[in-house]
Amino acid sequence: MAYATSAANDPNELLDKLRLFAQSSGWSIDGLRDRPANAGKALSLHAANVYATFVSQLAGGDGNSPAPFLGSFGHTGYTANPNPDIQADASSIVWANYVQGPYSAVHFFGRTAPQPYLHIVLETQAGTFKHFGTGRLITAGVVNSGQYIYGNQWYYSANYINSPDSPYHSIAFDDTYYNYTAPCTRIRADFEGIAPRWHATSGDSNDARRLLAGWRGKAAPINLLKDVGHSALTGRAPGQPLWCAVPRGAGLFSDVGHPPDMRFIRLDSYAPGEELSLGTDRWKVFPVHRKNGPPGTPNSGVYGYAYRITE
Amino acid sequence: MIWPALWPLTFSGQGDYFKSPPFWNGQASGALGAEPGFGPRAADVPGFVADRRVGASQAMFGDDFFDRIHVEPQVLNLGNVSSVQHRAVRVWNAYRARALTLTDANLSGGEGIVLTAPGAAPLPFAPMSERTWEIAVGTDGPPVISATLSFRFRFDGFDAIAVVITGQRVVAWAFAPDWSRGVLERLAWKTDILTSPTQVEQRRGLRSAPRRSFEATMIVDGRERVLLDLAVFGWGGRTWALPIWPDVQWLSSEHALGVRVIACDPSQRDFRVGGLVQLRGKTAFDVEVAEVEVIGAVSITLRRPTTKVWPRGTRLYPVRTARLAEPPKVTRLTDQAASVSARFDVVEACDWPVITNAPMYRGYPVLAQRPDETERLSNGWQRALLTLDNEFGRLFVLDPADWAAPTQGHQWRMHGRAERSAVRSWLYTLRGRQQAVWRPTHADDLTLVANVAGTATALDVANVGLARFAGLRPGRRDVRIELRGGQAFHRRITAAVALDDDIERLTVDAALGVDMRPRDIQRISFLVLSRGDSDEAEIEHHTDSGGAADAAIVLRAVRDPDTDTPAPAPA
């Protein structure tokens, strides 16, 4: 089972549903436990050598980034610590904020081969979506691990809630972002003898652990499709692989790969949740947060993600 | 000086740093395969550039489209096949620079399916070329279509690509009924009733849609008689496309071959989108079944063009798929003619909207229409007595509910499609025995003897023993007051007291709002909250739906709590 849709009332129940789905699509479950420090649960699982933990956190945050949260972090191996948040070689947690249940719908996409991944799309209210997940990139070159984790943090302050291009929002696989919310994409690419080496989107252009990705920035790798990736003639838009690159010094960057079965897509003529067929493939498209939301509501314009449904 | 010759020297004085990109060699970037081949690739850079770079081709959206084999569609669900269906399967070699060879295209389980290939295997596919296979599914063959068409590119190392073809073959029942005895339609719901000792019920509908069956007699002669005989002999156990005979209409204009829009009046007939229709000419040999795509106000649009010319006077029926409930009974009339009576069980769910425009009282619709009284209607009482009989003493009898459920028959006579559709809605509202409606007795139960002011809640009526016997219990505590002007009021009696032998004084729960004199009143009937007494209802179609039909049910009172406050428990 590589695709399932489900329902859940709150983040904790969602993790339990995710556990069932991950199991059915071939992931091994390491544990689903309470987090002692926070009101929430932690679900640890792995497929091949991709180990990840999904955590829920029901409290905290502020008006700009409200609770509840769902987070994910990657690590190496699994240790049954009293605190499930502590794992070897762990990355920092990336969060999806304001994942308020009960959810209108939950979509799970998962696979274990050729690249393992778990992509989760939450419809927190009708038309409003949150994305988070983990997996291993389709790597370019020799990239050790290549695990990625992503979430989505919208900045709910009244001045920015409605601007899709605002760098206040931190969204998956996009690096246009100042440090108002935490980074939402982290990728492990070990080189130069440093392991683990987790790269994250960063507002600092001198950061050696930066990650370059996305479409909103002027110099972003796939900026072009943000402006032209939609045919006014046919009403169709192509899905663009979400390239990720890391800095190599001297202003040079190396491509490390892109997440499997996930694309950036413009939604001008697609409805949220619509299924498009491309030959014999089926893709489901969702807005980054909310398609063309009216003033005062989250608005992520026509930016969207497409996920492939694999049989 | 030719400008391009200056170009390399324009900026740097060096030769051009980037050569024009090498011509693309047709290799896939591999983004759709497993981990792509990667590794150092020495880029051909001029010697004066110090750093050497490695690179790999970057996946773009072309990989979602190209460098693979597309077969469309991969699932062919034909639904109900009642005439020859043609479909096309397209195979596209979307490799941008690789020729493929189709080693074979096999059809398994394909009885009654004709496959027309664009050529004999092995079939070369040039890059970016597409070929089409024509599939014709005929009506002759096994009842369930389950075939697989698989394409193999064995030399090129691909797995077989399968196209699954599914559906079921239905055959049109093209014999017209003999209307001298009409057509009988039966609707059967199923209700599970749990009854408490005090006769309060919990009723669960076990079927979301009723089972529907039709009974009719057909007179066939000549070729048609033999056709019917052979059709039932050969295919009697299969699913038939059964025309809904009462909903027949005759086409009023010519329809050429190959049209998709049939001019007709689809309202209040059993047409539905995705369902079937039958066109029938003069004989049972002259018939076509088609699928409905759109239902308009004065036409229906078919999914595919018709295959025959249909002149004026062609019969058009909505169709439901059905099975013969039992082998038809044949009465031989002569060598050449026979009368055949057949009963069909419809095998699909038949939905119908419930009644929406009925007056409501305390949360339930009121069946205010007077019954048809050409036949006598019977009333009665059902009482659940517990009897203990030890065979030698006297009987011990207990009435635990201390209540009887009044029963009464109700009969509809319908003229025209609007009335039929309303009655069908009532039947679907009742859902057999599950749902309750208010039904007046339509009798002169109470007689007003004194004027009543519009603000008063007390009525003086002729003494009929209401205070003594009825005890304000369900079934005899609500009244419908009909005035000669056509107004009707529904009220609950909250108290009754006998003033003397001739007059009782009733108190109702709300004032009527109009002044009433005894002569203004047409009738005061008891109003009974009732459900059907049987899960089955029959509609007798005497003619097609423009004419008359009858339906009869028996209603039985229930003790369902309605929206009033429960009475205090007796001390």
Interface residues (C-beta under 8 A of the other chain):
Chain A: P114 Q115 I138 T139 A140 G141 V142 P238 G239 Q240 P241 W243 D255 H258 R263 L278 G279 T280 D281
Chain B: A31 G33 A34 E35 P36 F38 G39 V54 A56 Q58 A59 M60 F61 D63 D64 F65 R68 H70 V71 E72 Q74 W92 A94
